[in-house]
Amino acid sequence: MIDAIQNSAYAVWVRESPSYFTLSIDDTPDGLLVTLAVRDLSEITQWLLGWGRHVRILEPDALRHRLAEEAAAMLHTHQRD
């Protein structure tokens, strides 16, 4: 699983507090590229949500959809009529 941390300040924090599932952390022109290995998407979902809008899931699609669904549910919870 791969995520890109696009904000350099957040990239420093990711380096200082990597996930247990981190396989590699690489600098790229687009930001920090973090490769993770997990058995189940729920194992990493909360960690990724903690980075908010500063994380972009490159793959797998199922993880990208899971985070999008969670963000939509959070928006729904916090919207006022």
N, CA, C and O of each residue as an XYZ file, in Angstrom:
324
protein
N       0.849     -1.165      0.000
C       0.000      0.000      0.000
C       0.891      1.223      0.000
O       1.935      1.250      0.652
N       0.475      2.215     -0.727
C       1.333      3.379     -0.887
C       0.551      4.650     -0.630
O      -0.576      4.794     -1.105
N       1.134      5.572      0.114
C       0.526      6.870      0.370
C       1.558      7.943      0.060
O       2.760      7.714      0.191
N       1.096      9.092     -0.345
C       1.999     10.219     -0.566
C       1.661     11.320      0.420
O       0.523     11.788      0.464
N       2.625     11.732      1.201
C       2.456     12.854      2.119
C       2.994     14.073      1.371
O       4.187     14.141      1.076
N       2.122     15.036      1.063
C       2.502     16.124      0.177
C       3.019     17.361      0.887
O       3.667     18.185      0.241
N       2.780     17.535      2.142
C       3.211     18.719      2.872
C       4.519     18.385      3.590
O       4.584     17.414      4.343
N       5.552     19.183      3.358
C       6.867     18.851      3.913
C       6.883     18.826      5.437
O       7.621     18.037      6.026
N       6.081     19.677      6.093
C       6.028     19.655      7.553
C       5.457     18.324      8.042
O       5.936     17.765      9.028
N       4.455     17.829      7.365
C       3.880     16.542      7.741
C       4.831     15.405      7.414
O       4.861     14.398      8.121
N       5.601     15.553      6.361
C       6.570     14.517      5.998
C       7.564     14.301      7.135
O       7.948     13.165      7.416
N       7.977     15.368      7.778
C       8.894     15.252      8.928
C       8.230     14.439     10.032
O       8.856     13.561     10.626
N       6.964     14.733     10.306
C       6.249     14.003     11.359
C       6.084     12.535     11.013
O       6.181     11.676     11.890
N       5.835     12.240      9.745
C       5.684     10.834      9.332
C       6.996     10.097      9.549
O       7.001      8.953     10.003
N       8.096     10.741      9.230
C       9.409     10.108      9.456
C       9.648      9.855     10.944
O      10.238      8.841     11.318
N       9.192     10.776     11.788
C       9.427     10.653     13.227
C       8.462      9.694     13.914
O       8.764      9.184     14.993
N       7.309      9.442     13.307
C       6.335      8.533     13.919
C       5.772      7.580     12.875
O       4.576      7.609     12.586
N       6.624      6.738     12.311
C       6.147      5.820     11.282
C       5.181      4.790     11.858
O       5.196      4.496     13.053
N       4.358      4.262     10.994
C       3.447      3.193     11.373
C       4.233      1.898     11.563
O       5.297      1.709     10.973
N       3.708      1.037     12.372
C       4.281     -0.308     12.547
C       4.370     -1.028     11.202
O       5.227     -1.892     11.015
N       3.492     -0.675     10.271
C       3.387     -1.352      8.983
C       4.276     -0.743      7.896
O       4.219     -1.183      6.748
N       5.087      0.247      8.227
C       5.914      0.926      7.235
C       7.021      0.008      6.729
O       7.792     -0.556      7.506
N       7.078     -0.127      5.393
C       8.161     -0.880      4.756
C       9.266      0.052      4.282
O      10.451     -0.253      4.421
N       8.866      1.201      3.716
C       9.858      2.158      3.241
C       9.273      3.561      3.229
O       8.059      3.749      3.151
N      10.173      4.546      3.308
C       9.823      5.953      3.228
C      10.817      6.585      2.264
O      12.024      6.555      2.504
N      10.316      7.155      1.177
C      11.182      7.727      0.144
C      10.730      9.134     -0.228
O       9.534      9.412     -0.309
N      11.704     10.022     -0.453
C      11.406     11.363     -0.954
C      11.220     11.287     -2.466
O      12.011     10.651     -3.163
N      10.177     11.935     -2.969
C       9.920     12.013     -4.399
C       9.604     13.470     -4.746
O       9.356     14.270     -3.845
N       9.607     13.824     -6.013
C       9.241     15.194     -6.394
C       7.815     15.574     -5.969
O       7.526     16.754     -5.769
N       6.927     14.585     -5.830
C       5.540     14.839     -5.447
C       5.317     14.858     -3.945
O       4.230     15.212     -3.490
N       6.312     14.489     -3.175
C       6.161     14.429     -1.727
C       6.809     13.174     -1.178
O       7.610     12.527     -1.852
N       6.463     12.844      0.028
C       7.010     11.667      0.691
C       6.196     10.447      0.296
O       4.971     10.455      0.411
N       6.857      9.411     -0.161
C       6.197      8.178     -0.570
C       6.430      7.132      0.511
O       7.568      6.766      0.806
N       5.333      6.655      1.098
C       5.407      5.687      2.190
C       4.764      4.390      1.712
O       3.619      4.386      1.261
N       5.500      3.303      1.813
C       4.977      1.990      1.431
C       4.685      1.207      2.699
O       5.536      1.075      3.579
N       3.461      0.688      2.776
C       3.006     -0.041      3.954
C       2.594     -1.454      3.561
O       2.198     -1.695      2.421
N       2.687     -2.372      4.488
C       2.214     -3.744      4.281
C       1.271     -4.090      5.426
O       1.680     -4.152      6.586
N       0.001     -4.316      5.086
C      -0.990     -4.674      6.096
C      -1.809     -5.855      5.589
O      -1.916     -6.081      4.384
N      -2.380     -6.595      6.516
C      -3.231     -7.731      6.146
C      -4.658     -7.285      5.904
O      -5.351     -7.822      5.040
N      -5.095     -6.295      6.674
C      -6.469     -5.829      6.605
C      -6.464     -4.308      6.600
O      -5.714     -3.692      7.357
N      -7.289     -3.693      5.759
C      -7.301     -2.237      5.641
C      -7.622     -1.532      6.946
O      -7.165     -0.412      7.174
N      -8.401     -2.172      7.802
C      -8.756     -1.543      9.076
C      -7.537     -1.338      9.962
O      -7.566     -0.505     10.867
N      -6.459     -2.092      9.713
C      -5.250     -1.965     10.523
C      -4.581     -0.595     10.351
O      -3.890     -0.133     11.259
N      -4.772      0.044      9.227
C      -4.056      1.281      8.927
C      -4.967      2.490      8.727
O      -4.485      3.620      8.661
N      -6.257      2.268      8.630
C      -7.206      3.343      8.318
C      -7.105      4.509      9.291
O      -7.016      5.656      8.853
N      -7.116      4.259     10.579
C      -7.091      5.347     11.564
C      -5.786      6.139     11.503
O      -5.799      7.360     11.654
N      -4.666      5.460     11.286
C      -3.382      6.150     11.180
C      -3.399      7.103      9.987
O      -2.953      8.246     10.091
N      -3.910      6.634      8.867
C      -3.974      7.471      7.675
C      -4.934      8.645      7.863
O      -4.636      9.761      7.438
N      -6.079      8.403      8.493
C      -7.027      9.484      8.746
C      -6.410     10.567      9.621
O      -6.777     11.737      9.509
N      -5.497     10.197     10.472
C      -4.826     11.152     11.333
C      -4.022     12.194     10.563
O      -3.749     13.269     11.098
N      -3.641     11.909      9.338
C      -2.891     12.860      8.517
C      -3.819     13.759      7.708
O      -3.358     14.656      7.002
N      -5.131     13.519      7.810
C      -6.115     14.386      7.169
C      -5.895     14.582      5.690
O      -5.611     13.633      4.959
N      -6.027     15.824      5.252
C      -5.927     16.143      3.828
C      -4.505     16.087      3.300
O      -4.284     16.299      2.107
N      -3.545     15.809      4.154
C      -2.155     15.796      3.737
C      -1.699     14.433      3.231
O      -0.535     14.265      2.867
N      -2.593     13.474      3.204
C      -2.251     12.153      2.684
C      -3.083     11.883      1.432
O      -4.260     12.236      1.362
N      -2.455     11.259      0.459
C      -3.153     10.842     -0.762
C      -2.828      9.369     -0.973
O      -1.661      8.994     -1.086
N      -3.845      8.550     -1.026
C      -3.661      7.113     -1.209
C      -3.474      6.835     -2.704
O      -4.325      7.191     -3.519
N      -2.381      6.210     -3.046
C      -2.124      5.873     -4.438
C      -2.697      4.509     -4.791
O      -3.226      4.309     -5.884
N      -2.588      3.587     -3.867
C      -3.146      2.251     -4.059
C      -3.206      1.542     -2.721
O      -2.445      1.918     -1.829
N      -4.009      0.595     -2.525
C      -5.003      0.037     -3.444
C      -6.276      0.899     -3.479
O      -6.517      1.721     -2.595
N      -7.062      0.687     -4.507
C      -8.309      1.434     -4.659
C      -9.234      1.245     -3.460
O      -9.913      2.183     -3.042
N      -9.260      0.040     -2.912
C     -10.153     -0.244     -1.780
C      -9.826      0.654     -0.585
O     -10.735      1.097      0.118
N      -8.553      0.924     -0.348
C      -8.171      1.800      0.766
C      -8.544      3.245      0.456
O      -9.022      3.968      1.330
N      -8.327      3.658     -0.774
C      -8.700      5.018     -1.167
C     -10.199      5.231     -0.983
O     -10.622      6.276     -0.488
N     -11.006      4.242     -1.381
C     -12.460      4.333     -1.222
C     -12.856      4.330      0.255
O     -13.760      5.063      0.658
N     -12.191      3.517      1.051
C     -12.506      3.457      2.479
C     -12.269      4.809      3.152
O     -13.100      5.263      3.939
N     -11.147      5.450      2.850
C     -10.877      6.762      3.441
C     -11.859      7.809      2.937
O     -12.288      8.670      3.705
N     -12.222      7.751      1.658
C     -13.196      8.701      1.109
C     -14.554      8.528      1.779
O     -15.220      9.512      2.101
N     -14.962      7.290      1.987
C     -16.240      7.023      2.661
C     -16.218      7.532      4.100
O     -17.200      8.106      4.570
N     -15.122      7.327      4.787
C     -15.004      7.783      6.170
C     -15.028      9.309      6.232
O     -15.669      9.885      7.111
N     -14.333      9.962      5.304
C     -14.329     11.426      5.270
C     -15.734     11.963      4.984
O     -16.150     12.957      5.579
N     -16.460     11.316      4.082
C     -17.832     11.736      3.782
C     -18.724     11.555      5.004
O     -19.567     12.406      5.287
N     -18.546     10.461      5.723
C     -19.344     10.219      6.919
C     -19.019     11.250      8.001
O     -19.917     11.705      8.709
N     -17.763     11.615      8.132
C     -17.375     12.638      9.102
C     -17.984     13.990      8.739
O     -18.452     14.718      9.614
N     -17.977     14.323      7.462
C     -18.583     15.565      7.014
C     -20.074     15.573      7.331
O     -20.607     16.568      7.821
N     -20.735     14.471      7.051
C     -22.167     14.365      7.336
C     -22.451     14.543      8.831
O     -23.406     15.222      9.208
N     -21.630     13.942      9.665
C     -21.788     14.026     11.110
C     -21.652     15.463     11.611
O     -22.347     15.871     12.541
N     -20.760     16.221     10.994
C     -20.453     17.552     11.489
C     -21.142     18.700     10.763
O     -20.958     19.861     11.128
N     -21.923     18.393      9.750
C     -22.649     19.452      9.048
C     -23.854     19.884      9.867
O     -24.494     19.076     10.540
N     -24.140     21.139      9.797
C     -25.329     21.674     10.458
C     -26.384     21.949      9.409
O     -26.065     22.311      8.277
N     -27.660     21.774      9.791
C     -28.742     22.057      8.851
C     -28.947     23.551      8.696
O     -29.820     23.980      7.942
